Amino acid sequence: MPMSARDVFHEVVKIALQKDGWQITHDPLLFNVDGVKMSIDLAAE
């Protein structure tokens, strides 16, 4: 699956989330819905 280019804020947001206590669980989160492949930049909890 082709990935979109990450924007300049991706790493900044990721680091800020981690500093705030979030755990990055997927970078990116890939999933399939009814045969359509999709992705989300980050998944965190």
mmCIF entry with sequence, helices, sheets and N, C-alpha, C, O atoms, coordinates in Angstrom:
data_MODEL
# 
_entry.id   MODEL 
# 
_entity.id                         1 
_entity.type                       polymer 
_entity.pdbx_number_of_molecules   1 
# 
_entity_poly.entity_id                      1 
_entity_poly.type                           'polypeptide(L)' 
_entity_poly.nstd_linkage                   no 
_entity_poly.nstd_monomer                   no 
_entity_poly.pdbx_seq_one_letter_code       MPMSARDVFHEVVKIALQKDGWQITHDPLLFNVDGVKMSIDLAAE 
_entity_poly.pdbx_seq_one_letter_code_can   MPMSARDVFHEVVKIALQKDGWQITHDPLLFNVDGVKMSIDLAAE 
_entity_poly.pdbx_strand_id                 A 
# 
loop_
_entity_poly_seq.entity_id 
_entity_poly_seq.num 
_entity_poly_seq.mon_id 
_entity_poly_seq.hetero 
1 1  MET n 
1 2  PRO n 
1 3  MET n 
1 4  SER n 
1 5  ALA n 
1 6  ARG n 
1 7  ASP n 
1 8  VAL n 
1 9  PHE n 
1 10 HIS n 
1 11 GLU n 
1 12 VAL n 
1 13 VAL n 
1 14 LYS n 
1 15 ILE n 
1 16 ALA n 
1 17 LEU n 
1 18 GLN n 
1 19 LYS n 
1 20 ASP n 
1 21 GLY n 
1 22 TRP n 
1 23 GLN n 
1 24 ILE n 
1 25 THR n 
1 26 HIS n 
1 27 ASP n 
1 28 PRO n 
1 29 LEU n 
1 30 LEU n 
1 31 PHE n 
1 32 ASN n 
1 33 VAL n 
1 34 ASP n 
1 35 GLY n 
1 36 VAL n 
1 37 LYS n 
1 38 MET n 
1 39 SER n 
1 40 ILE n 
1 41 ASP n 
1 42 LEU n 
1 43 ALA n 
1 44 ALA n 
1 45 GLU n 
# 
_struct_asym.id          A 
_struct_asym.entity_id   1 
# 
_struct_conf.conf_type_id            HELX_P 
_struct_conf.id                      HELX_P1 
_struct_conf.pdbx_PDB_helix_id       AA1 
_struct_conf.beg_label_comp_id       HIS 
_struct_conf.beg_label_asym_id       A 
_struct_conf.beg_label_seq_id        10 
_struct_conf.pdbx_beg_PDB_ins_code   ? 
_struct_conf.end_label_comp_id       LYS 
_struct_conf.end_label_asym_id       A 
_struct_conf.end_label_seq_id        19 
_struct_conf.pdbx_end_PDB_ins_code   ? 
_struct_conf.beg_auth_comp_id        HIS 
_struct_conf.beg_auth_asym_id        A 
_struct_conf.beg_auth_seq_id         10 
_struct_conf.end_auth_comp_id        LYS 
_struct_conf.end_auth_asym_id        A 
_struct_conf.end_auth_seq_id         19 
_struct_conf.pdbx_PDB_helix_class    1 
_struct_conf.details                 ? 
_struct_conf.pdbx_PDB_helix_length   10 
# 
_struct_conf_type.id          HELX_P 
_struct_conf_type.criteria    ? 
_struct_conf_type.reference   ? 
# 
loop_
_struct_sheet.id 
_struct_sheet.type 
_struct_sheet.number_strands 
_struct_sheet.details 
AA1 ? 2 ? 
AA2 ? 2 ? 
# 
loop_
_struct_sheet_order.sheet_id 
_struct_sheet_order.range_id_1 
_struct_sheet_order.range_id_2 
_struct_sheet_order.offset 
_struct_sheet_order.sense 
AA1 1 2 ? anti-parallel 
AA2 1 2 ? anti-parallel 
# 
loop_
_struct_sheet_range.sheet_id 
_struct_sheet_range.id 
_struct_sheet_range.beg_label_comp_id 
_struct_sheet_range.beg_label_asym_id 
_struct_sheet_range.beg_label_seq_id 
_struct_sheet_range.pdbx_beg_PDB_ins_code 
_struct_sheet_range.end_label_comp_id 
_struct_sheet_range.end_label_asym_id 
_struct_sheet_range.end_label_seq_id 
_struct_sheet_range.pdbx_end_PDB_ins_code 
_struct_sheet_range.beg_auth_comp_id 
_struct_sheet_range.beg_auth_asym_id 
_struct_sheet_range.beg_auth_seq_id 
_struct_sheet_range.end_auth_comp_id 
_struct_sheet_range.end_auth_asym_id 
_struct_sheet_range.end_auth_seq_id 
AA1 1 ILE A 24 ? HIS A 26 ? ILE A 24 HIS A 26 
AA1 2 ALA A 43 ? ALA A 44 ? ALA A 43 ALA A 44 
AA2 1 LEU A 29 ? VAL A 33 ? LEU A 29 VAL A 33 
AA2 2 VAL A 36 ? ILE A 40 ? VAL A 36 ILE A 40 
# 
loop_
_atom_site.group_PDB 
_atom_site.id 
_atom_site.type_symbol 
_atom_site.label_atom_id 
_atom_site.label_alt_id 
_atom_site.label_comp_id 
_atom_site.label_asym_id 
_atom_site.label_entity_id 
_atom_site.label_seq_id 
_atom_site.pdbx_PDB_ins_code 
_atom_site.Cartn_x 
_atom_site.Cartn_y 
_atom_site.Cartn_z 
_atom_site.occupancy 
_atom_site.B_iso_or_equiv 
_atom_site.pdbx_formal_charge 
_atom_site.auth_seq_id 
_atom_site.auth_comp_id 
_atom_site.auth_asym_id 
_atom_site.auth_atom_id 
_atom_site.pdbx_PDB_model_num 
ATOM 1   N N  . MET A 1 1  ? 0.852   -1.165 0.000  1.00 0.00 ? 1  MET A N  1 
ATOM 2   C CA . MET A 1 1  ? 0.000   0.000  0.000  1.00 0.00 ? 1  MET A CA 1 
ATOM 3   C C  . MET A 1 1  ? 0.902   1.233  0.000  1.00 0.00 ? 1  MET A C  1 
ATOM 4   O O  . MET A 1 1  ? 1.802   1.339  0.833  1.00 0.00 ? 1  MET A O  1 
ATOM 5   N N  . PRO A 1 2  ? 0.670   2.164  -0.924 1.00 0.00 ? 2  PRO A N  1 
ATOM 6   C CA . PRO A 1 2  ? 1.472   3.391  -0.914 1.00 0.00 ? 2  PRO A CA 1 
ATOM 7   C C  . PRO A 1 2  ? 1.132   4.242  0.297  1.00 0.00 ? 2  PRO A C  1 
ATOM 8   O O  . PRO A 1 2  ? -0.034  4.399  0.658  1.00 0.00 ? 2  PRO A O  1 
ATOM 9   N N  . MET A 1 3  ? 2.156   4.779  0.910  1.00 0.00 ? 3  MET A N  1 
ATOM 10  C CA . MET A 1 3  ? 1.971   5.628  2.082  1.00 0.00 ? 3  MET A CA 1 
ATOM 11  C C  . MET A 1 3  ? 2.082   7.085  1.673  1.00 0.00 ? 3  MET A C  1 
ATOM 12  O O  . MET A 1 3  ? 2.882   7.444  0.809  1.00 0.00 ? 3  MET A O  1 
ATOM 13  N N  . SER A 1 4  ? 1.271   7.914  2.302  1.00 0.00 ? 4  SER A N  1 
ATOM 14  C CA . SER A 1 4  ? 1.405   9.342  2.060  1.00 0.00 ? 4  SER A CA 1 
ATOM 15  C C  . SER A 1 4  ? 2.636   9.851  2.803  1.00 0.00 ? 4  SER A C  1 
ATOM 16  O O  . SER A 1 4  ? 3.042   9.285  3.818  1.00 0.00 ? 4  SER A O  1 
ATOM 17  N N  . ALA A 1 5  ? 3.213   10.906 2.294  1.00 0.00 ? 5  ALA A N  1 
ATOM 18  C CA . ALA A 1 5  ? 4.386   11.495 2.939  1.00 0.00 ? 5  ALA A CA 1 
ATOM 19  C C  . ALA A 1 5  ? 3.987   12.076 4.290  1.00 0.00 ? 5  ALA A C  1 
ATOM 20  O O  . ALA A 1 5  ? 2.926   12.686 4.430  1.00 0.00 ? 5  ALA A O  1 
ATOM 21  N N  . ARG A 1 6  ? 4.831   11.883 5.257  1.00 0.00 ? 6  ARG A N  1 
ATOM 22  C CA . ARG A 1 6  ? 4.560   12.459 6.579  1.00 0.00 ? 6  ARG A CA 1 
ATOM 23  C C  . ARG A 1 6  ? 4.845   13.947 6.529  1.00 0.00 ? 6  ARG A C  1 
ATOM 24  O O  . ARG A 1 6  ? 5.815   14.393 5.917  1.00 0.00 ? 6  ARG A O  1 
ATOM 25  N N  . ASP A 1 7  ? 3.989   14.696 7.178  1.00 0.00 ? 7  ASP A N  1 
ATOM 26  C CA . ASP A 1 7  ? 4.219   16.135 7.175  1.00 0.00 ? 7  ASP A CA 1 
ATOM 27  C C  . ASP A 1 7  ? 5.293   16.496 8.210  1.00 0.00 ? 7  ASP A C  1 
ATOM 28  O O  . ASP A 1 7  ? 5.747   15.642 8.971  1.00 0.00 ? 7  ASP A O  1 
ATOM 29  N N  . VAL A 1 8  ? 5.678   17.735 8.225  1.00 0.00 ? 8  VAL A N  1 
ATOM 30  C CA . VAL A 1 8  ? 6.772   18.185 9.092  1.00 0.00 ? 8  VAL A CA 1 
ATOM 31  C C  . VAL A 1 8  ? 6.437   18.082 10.567 1.00 0.00 ? 8  VAL A C  1 
ATOM 32  O O  . VAL A 1 8  ? 7.335   18.148 11.407 1.00 0.00 ? 8  VAL A O  1 
ATOM 33  N N  . PHE A 1 9  ? 5.162   17.921 10.902 1.00 0.00 ? 9  PHE A N  1 
ATOM 34  C CA . PHE A 1 9  ? 4.746   17.895 12.303 1.00 0.00 ? 9  PHE A CA 1 
ATOM 35  C C  . PHE A 1 9  ? 4.676   16.489 12.900 1.00 0.00 ? 9  PHE A C  1 
ATOM 36  O O  . PHE A 1 9  ? 4.490   16.355 14.109 1.00 0.00 ? 9  PHE A O  1 
ATOM 37  N N  . HIS A 1 10 ? 4.818   15.459 12.102 1.00 0.00 ? 10 HIS A N  1 
ATOM 38  C CA . HIS A 1 10 ? 4.637   14.081 12.581 1.00 0.00 ? 10 HIS A CA 1 
ATOM 39  C C  . HIS A 1 10 ? 5.523   13.784 13.796 1.00 0.00 ? 10 HIS A C  1 
ATOM 40  O O  . HIS A 1 10 ? 5.013   13.390 14.844 1.00 0.00 ? 10 HIS A O  1 
ATOM 41  N N  . GLU A 1 11 ? 6.821   13.966 13.671 1.00 0.00 ? 11 GLU A N  1 
ATOM 42  C CA . GLU A 1 11 ? 7.736   13.650 14.775 1.00 0.00 ? 11 GLU A CA 1 
ATOM 43  C C  . GLU A 1 11 ? 7.507   14.562 15.969 1.00 0.00 ? 11 GLU A C  1 
ATOM 44  O O  . GLU A 1 11 ? 7.601   14.112 17.112 1.00 0.00 ? 11 GLU A O  1 
ATOM 45  N N  . VAL A 1 12 ? 7.207   15.838 15.729 1.00 0.00 ? 12 VAL A N  1 
ATOM 46  C CA . VAL A 1 12 ? 6.965   16.785 16.816 1.00 0.00 ? 12 VAL A CA 1 
ATOM 47  C C  . VAL A 1 12 ? 5.756   16.345 17.635 1.00 0.00 ? 12 VAL A C  1 
ATOM 48  O O  . VAL A 1 12 ? 5.800   16.350 18.865 1.00 0.00 ? 12 VAL A O  1 
ATOM 49  N N  . VAL A 1 13 ? 4.679   15.964 16.954 1.00 0.00 ? 13 VAL A N  1 
ATOM 50  C CA . VAL A 1 13 ? 3.465   15.505 17.643 1.00 0.00 ? 13 VAL A CA 1 
ATOM 51  C C  . VAL A 1 13 ? 3.746   14.216 18.393 1.00 0.00 ? 13 VAL A C  1 
ATOM 52  O O  . VAL A 1 13 ? 3.320   14.059 19.537 1.00 0.00 ? 13 VAL A O  1 
ATOM 53  N N  . LYS A 1 14 ? 4.453   13.299 17.767 1.00 0.00 ? 14 LYS A N  1 
ATOM 54  C CA . LYS A 1 14 ? 4.782   12.010 18.397 1.00 0.00 ? 14 LYS A CA 1 
ATOM 55  C C  . LYS A 1 14 ? 5.589   12.235 19.688 1.00 0.00 ? 14 LYS A C  1 
ATOM 56  O O  . LYS A 1 14 ? 5.289   11.636 20.721 1.00 0.00 ? 14 LYS A O  1 
ATOM 57  N N  . ILE A 1 15 ? 6.591   13.082 19.624 1.00 0.00 ? 15 ILE A N  1 
ATOM 58  C CA . ILE A 1 15 ? 7.422   13.367 20.802 1.00 0.00 ? 15 ILE A CA 1 
ATOM 59  C C  . ILE A 1 15 ? 6.602   14.051 21.892 1.00 0.00 ? 15 ILE A C  1 
ATOM 60  O O  . ILE A 1 15 ? 6.744   13.728 23.071 1.00 0.00 ? 15 ILE A O  1 
ATOM 61  N N  . ALA A 1 16 ? 5.747   14.993 21.504 1.00 0.00 ? 16 ALA A N  1 
ATOM 62  C CA . ALA A 1 16 ? 4.907   15.686 22.486 1.00 0.00 ? 16 ALA A CA 1 
ATOM 63  C C  . ALA A 1 16 ? 3.966   14.710 23.188 1.00 0.00 ? 16 ALA A C  1 
ATOM 64  O O  . ALA A 1 16 ? 3.778   14.792 24.402 1.00 0.00 ? 16 ALA A O  1 
ATOM 65  N N  . LEU A 1 17 ? 3.378   13.789 22.430 1.00 0.00 ? 17 LEU A N  1 
ATOM 66  C CA . LEU A 1 17 ? 2.494   12.784 23.042 1.00 0.00 ? 17 LEU A CA 1 
ATOM 67  C C  . LEU A 1 17 ? 3.261   11.924 24.039 1.00 0.00 ? 17 LEU A C  1 
ATOM 68  O O  . LEU A 1 17 ? 2.775   11.660 25.138 1.00 0.00 ? 17 LEU A O  1 
ATOM 69  N N  . GLN A 1 18 ? 4.455   11.488 23.657 1.00 0.00 ? 18 GLN A N  1 
ATOM 70  C CA . GLN A 1 18 ? 5.263   10.652 24.544 1.00 0.00 ? 18 GLN A CA 1 
ATOM 71  C C  . GLN A 1 18 ? 5.653   11.413 25.813 1.00 0.00 ? 18 GLN A C  1 
ATOM 72  O O  . GLN A 1 18 ? 5.617   10.850 26.908 1.00 0.00 ? 18 GLN A O  1 
ATOM 73  N N  . LYS A 1 19 ? 6.021   12.675 25.674 1.00 0.00 ? 19 LYS A N  1 
ATOM 74  C CA . LYS A 1 19 ? 6.382   13.483 26.847 1.00 0.00 ? 19 LYS A CA 1 
ATOM 75  C C  . LYS A 1 19 ? 5.193   13.680 27.778 1.00 0.00 ? 19 LYS A C  1 
ATOM 76  O O  . LYS A 1 19 ? 5.367   13.868 28.982 1.00 0.00 ? 19 LYS A O  1 
ATOM 77  N N  . ASP A 1 20 ? 3.990   13.637 27.223 1.00 0.00 ? 20 ASP A N  1 
ATOM 78  C CA . ASP A 1 20 ? 2.775   13.796 28.027 1.00 0.00 ? 20 ASP A CA 1 
ATOM 79  C C  . ASP A 1 20 ? 2.305   12.467 28.622 1.00 0.00 ? 20 ASP A C  1 
ATOM 80  O O  . ASP A 1 20 ? 1.266   12.413 29.279 1.00 0.00 ? 20 ASP A O  1 
ATOM 81  N N  . GLY A 1 21 ? 3.073   11.395 28.392 1.00 0.00 ? 21 GLY A N  1 
ATOM 82  C CA . GLY A 1 21 ? 2.760   10.112 29.007 1.00 0.00 ? 21 GLY A CA 1 
ATOM 83  C C  . GLY A 1 21 ? 2.045   9.111  28.101 1.00 0.00 ? 21 GLY A C  1 
ATOM 84  O O  . GLY A 1 21 ? 1.719   8.008  28.539 1.00 0.00 ? 21 GLY A O  1 
ATOM 85  N N  . TRP A 1 22 ? 1.798   9.481  26.847 1.00 0.00 ? 22 TRP A N  1 
ATOM 86  C CA . TRP A 1 22 ? 1.154   8.562  25.917 1.00 0.00 ? 22 TRP A CA 1 
ATOM 87  C C  . TRP A 1 22 ? 2.158   7.526  25.426 1.00 0.00 ? 22 TRP A C  1 
ATOM 88  O O  . TRP A 1 22 ? 3.345   7.817  25.275 1.00 0.00 ? 22 TRP A O  1 
ATOM 89  N N  . GLN A 1 23 ? 1.673   6.322  25.179 1.00 0.00 ? 23 GLN A N  1 
ATOM 90  C CA . GLN A 1 23 ? 2.508   5.273  24.592 1.00 0.00 ? 23 GLN A CA 1 
ATOM 91  C C  . GLN A 1 23 ? 2.089   5.114  23.136 1.00 0.00 ? 23 GLN A C  1 
ATOM 92  O O  . GLN A 1 23 ? 0.921   4.850  22.852 1.00 0.00 ? 23 GLN A O  1 
ATOM 93  N N  . ILE A 1 24 ? 3.031   5.273  22.213 1.00 0.00 ? 24 ILE A N  1 
ATOM 94  C CA . ILE A 1 24 ? 2.754   5.090  20.794 1.00 0.00 ? 24 ILE A CA 1 
ATOM 95  C C  . ILE A 1 24 ? 2.673   3.585  20.534 1.00 0.00 ? 24 ILE A C  1 
ATOM 96  O O  . ILE A 1 24 ? 3.642   2.857  20.750 1.00 0.00 ? 24 ILE A O  1 
ATOM 97  N N  . THR A 1 25 ? 1.523   3.131  20.073 1.00 0.00 ? 25 THR A N  1 
ATOM 98  C CA . THR A 1 25 ? 1.318   1.695  19.851 1.00 0.00 ? 25 THR A CA 1 
ATOM 99  C C  . THR A 1 25 ? 1.524   1.295  18.395 1.00 0.00 ? 25 THR A C  1 
ATOM 100 O O  . THR A 1 25 ? 1.898   0.156  18.116 1.00 0.00 ? 25 THR A O  1 
ATOM 101 N N  . HIS A 1 26 ? 1.286   2.209  17.471 1.00 0.00 ? 26 HIS A N  1 
ATOM 102 C CA . HIS A 1 26 ? 1.480   1.935  16.044 1.00 0.00 ? 26 HIS A CA 1 
ATOM 103 C C  . HIS A 1 26 ? 1.902   3.217  15.341 1.00 0.00 ? 26 HIS A C  1 
ATOM 104 O O  . HIS A 1 26 ? 1.379   4.293  15.629 1.00 0.00 ? 26 HIS A O  1 
ATOM 105 N N  . ASP A 1 27 ? 2.849   3.095  14.420 1.00 0.00 ? 27 ASP A N  1 
ATOM 106 C CA . ASP A 1 27 ? 3.337   4.254  13.670 1.00 0.00 ? 27 ASP A CA 1 
ATOM 107 C C  . ASP A 1 27 ? 3.755   3.803  12.279 1.00 0.00 ? 27 ASP A C  1 
ATOM 108 O O  . ASP A 1 27 ? 4.939   3.558  12.049 1.00 0.00 ? 27 ASP A O  1 
ATOM 109 N N  . PRO A 1 28 ? 2.826   3.688  11.356 1.00 0.00 ? 28 PRO A N  1 
ATOM 110 C CA . PRO A 1 28 ? 1.399   3.992  11.356 1.00 0.00 ? 28 PRO A CA 1 
ATOM 111 C C  . PRO A 1 28 ? 0.555   2.794  11.778 1.00 0.00 ? 28 PRO A C  1 
ATOM 112 O O  . PRO A 1 28 ? 1.062   1.679  11.902 1.00 0.00 ? 28 PRO A O  1 
ATOM 113 N N  . LEU A 1 29 ? -0.727  3.032  11.997 1.00 0.00 ? 29 LEU A N  1 
ATOM 114 C CA . LEU A 1 29 ? -1.700  1.979  12.256 1.00 0.00 ? 29 LEU A CA 1 
ATOM 115 C C  . LEU A 1 29 ? -2.330  1.602  10.921 1.00 0.00 ? 29 LEU A C  1 
ATOM 116 O O  . LEU A 1 29 ? -2.975  2.427  10.274 1.00 0.00 ? 29 LEU A O  1 
ATOM 117 N N  . LEU A 1 30 ? -2.138  0.350  10.514 1.00 0.00 ? 30 LEU A N  1 
ATOM 118 C CA . LEU A 1 30 ? -2.683  -0.141 9.246  1.00 0.00 ? 30 LEU A CA 1 
ATOM 119 C C  . LEU A 1 30 ? -3.865  -1.054 9.528  1.00 0.00 ? 30 LEU A C  1 
ATOM 120 O O  . LEU A 1 30 ? -3.813  -1.868 10.449 1.00 0.00 ? 30 LEU A O  1 
ATOM 121 N N  . PHE A 1 31 ? -4.928  -0.928 8.744  1.00 0.00 ? 31 PHE A N  1 
ATOM 122 C CA . PHE A 1 31 ? -6.079  -1.801 8.912  1.00 0.00 ? 31 PHE A CA 1 
ATOM 123 C C  . PHE A 1 31 ? -6.841  -1.920 7.600  1.00 0.00 ? 31 PHE A C  1 
ATOM 124 O O  . PHE A 1 31 ? -6.581  -1.188 6.645  1.00 0.00 ? 31 PHE A O  1 
ATOM 125 N N  . ASN A 1 32 ? -7.777  -2.847 7.569  1.00 0.00 ? 32 ASN A N  1 
ATOM 126 C CA . ASN A 1 32 ? -8.527  -3.164 6.368  1.00 0.00 ? 32 ASN A CA 1 
ATOM 127 C C  . ASN A 1 32 ? -10.012 -3.133 6.712  1.00 0.00 ? 32 ASN A C  1 
ATOM 128 O O  . ASN A 1 32 ? -10.448 -3.792 7.656  1.00 0.00 ? 32 ASN A O  1 
ATOM 129 N N  . VAL A 1 33 ? -10.787 -2.369 5.947  1.00 0.00 ? 33 VAL A N  1 
ATOM 130 C CA . VAL A 1 33 ? -12.231 -2.275 6.166  1.00 0.00 ? 33 VAL A CA 1 
ATOM 131 C C  . VAL A 1 33 ? -12.918 -2.658 4.865  1.00 0.00 ? 33 VAL A C  1 
ATOM 132 O O  . VAL A 1 33 ? -12.789 -1.969 3.854  1.00 0.00 ? 33 VAL A O  1 
ATOM 133 N N  . ASP A 1 34 ? -13.647 -3.760 4.904  1.00 0.00 ? 34 ASP A N  1 
ATOM 134 C CA . ASP A 1 34 ? -14.363 -4.238 3.712  1.00 0.00 ? 34 ASP A CA 1 
ATOM 135 C C  . ASP A 1 34 ? -13.469 -4.292 2.481  1.00 0.00 ? 34 ASP A C  1 
ATOM 136 O O  . ASP A 1 34 ? -13.887 -3.909 1.388  1.00 0.00 ? 34 ASP A O  1 
ATOM 137 N N  . GLY A 1 35 ? -12.241 -4.765 2.657  1.00 0.00 ? 35 GLY A N  1 
ATOM 138 C CA . GLY A 1 35 ? -11.320 -4.920 1.545  1.00 0.00 ? 35 GLY A CA 1 
ATOM 139 C C  . GLY A 1 35 ? -10.583 -3.651 1.139  1.00 0.00 ? 35 GLY A C  1 
ATOM 140 O O  . GLY A 1 35 ? -9.814  -3.666 0.178  1.00 0.00 ? 35 GLY A O  1 
ATOM 141 N N  . VAL A 1 36 ? -10.804 -2.556 1.854  1.00 0.00 ? 36 VAL A N  1 
ATOM 142 C CA . VAL A 1 36 ? -10.126 -1.292 1.553  1.00 0.00 ? 36 VAL A CA 1 
ATOM 143 C C  . VAL A 1 36 ? -9.022  -1.097 2.593  1.00 0.00 ? 36 VAL A C  1 
ATOM 144 O O  . VAL A 1 36 ? -9.296  -1.034 3.791  1.00 0.00 ? 36 VAL A O  1 
ATOM 145 N N  . LYS A 1 37 ? -7.767  -1.003 2.126  1.00 0.00 ? 37 LYS A N  1 
ATOM 146 C CA . LYS A 1 37 ? -6.650  -0.796 3.031  1.00 0.00 ? 37 LYS A CA 1 
ATOM 147 C C  . LYS A 1 37 ? -6.585  0.669  3.435  1.00 0.00 ? 37 LYS A C  1 
ATOM 148 O O  . LYS A 1 37 ? -6.683  1.566  2.597  1.00 0.00 ? 37 LYS A O  1 
ATOM 149 N N  . MET A 1 38 ? -6.415  0.897  4.751  1.00 0.00 ? 38 MET A N  1 
ATOM 150 C CA . MET A 1 38 ? -6.375  2.252  5.291  1.00 0.00 ? 38 MET A CA 1 
ATOM 151 C C  . MET A 1 38 ? -5.237  2.365  6.301  1.00 0.00 ? 38 MET A C  1 
ATOM 152 O O  . MET A 1 38 ? -4.726  1.359  6.794  1.00 0.00 ? 38 MET A O  1 
ATOM 153 N N  . SER A 1 39 ? -4.856  3.584  6.596  1.00 0.00 ? 39 SER A N  1 
ATOM 154 C CA . SER A 1 39 ? -3.853  3.806  7.633  1.00 0.00 ? 39 SER A CA 1 
ATOM 155 C C  . SER A 1 39 ? -4.132  5.119  8.353  1.00 0.00 ? 39 SER A C  1 
ATOM 156 O O  . SER A 1 39 ? -4.742  6.041  7.811  1.00 0.00 ? 39 SER A O  1 
ATOM 157 N N  . ILE A 1 40 ? -3.664  5.165  9.590  1.00 0.00 ? 40 ILE A N  1 
ATOM 158 C CA . ILE A 1 40 ? -3.733  6.358  10.419 1.00 0.00 ? 40 ILE A CA 1 
ATOM 159 C C  . ILE A 1 40 ? -2.298  6.636  10.852 1.00 0.00 ? 40 ILE A C  1 
ATOM 160 O O  . ILE A 1 40 ? -1.563  5.700  11.170 1.00 0.00 ? 40 ILE A O  1 
ATOM 161 N N  . ASP A 1 41 ? -1.883  7.903  10.871 1.00 0.00 ? 41 ASP A N  1 
ATOM 162 C CA . ASP A 1 41 ? -0.502  8.246  11.168 1.00 0.00 ? 41 ASP A CA 1 
ATOM 163 C C  . ASP A 1 41 ? 0.015   7.638  12.463 1.00 0.00 ? 41 ASP A C  1 
ATOM 164 O O  . ASP A 1 41 ? 1.096   7.049  12.475 1.00 0.00 ? 41 ASP A O  1 
ATOM 165 N N  . LEU A 1 42 ? -0.726  7.766  13.540 1.00 0.00 ? 42 LEU A N  1 
ATOM 166 C CA . LEU A 1 42 ? -0.294  7.280  14.840 1.00 0.00 ? 42 LEU A CA 1 
ATOM 167 C C  . LEU A 1 42 ? -1.458  6.659  15.596 1.00 0.00 ? 42 LEU A C  1 
ATOM 168 O O  . LEU A 1 42 ? -2.609  7.075  15.462 1.00 0.00 ? 42 LEU A O  1 
ATOM 169 N N  . ALA A 1 43 ? -1.128  5.657  16.390 1.00 0.00 ? 43 ALA A N  1 
ATOM 170 C CA . ALA A 1 43 ? -2.093  5.137  17.359 1.00 0.00 ? 43 ALA A CA 1 
ATOM 171 C C  . ALA A 1 43 ? -1.395  5.200  18.712 1.00 0.00 ? 43 ALA A C  1 
ATOM 172 O O  . ALA A 1 43 ? -0.229  4.825  18.834 1.00 0.00 ? 43 ALA A O  1 
ATOM 173 N N  . ALA A 1 44 ? -2.106  5.672  19.718 1.00 0.00 ? 44 ALA A N  1 
ATOM 174 C CA . ALA A 1 44 ? -1.508  5.831  21.040 1.00 0.00 ? 44 ALA A CA 1 
ATOM 175 C C  . ALA A 1 44 ? -2.545  5.550  22.114 1.00 0.00 ? 44 ALA A C  1 
ATOM 176 O O  . ALA A 1 44 ? -3.753  5.645  21.900 1.00 0.00 ? 44 ALA A O  1 
ATOM 177 N N  . GLU A 1 45 ? -2.012  5.199  23.284 1.00 0.00 ? 45 GLU A N  1 
ATOM 178 C CA . GLU A 1 45 ? -2.908  5.008  24.434 1.00 0.00 ? 45 GLU A CA 1 
ATOM 179 C C  . GLU A 1 45 ? -2.226  5.526  25.683 1.00 0.00 ? 45 GLU A C  1 
ATOM 180 O O  . GLU A 1 45 ? -2.800  5.465  26.770 1.00 0.00 ? 45 GLU A O  1 
# 
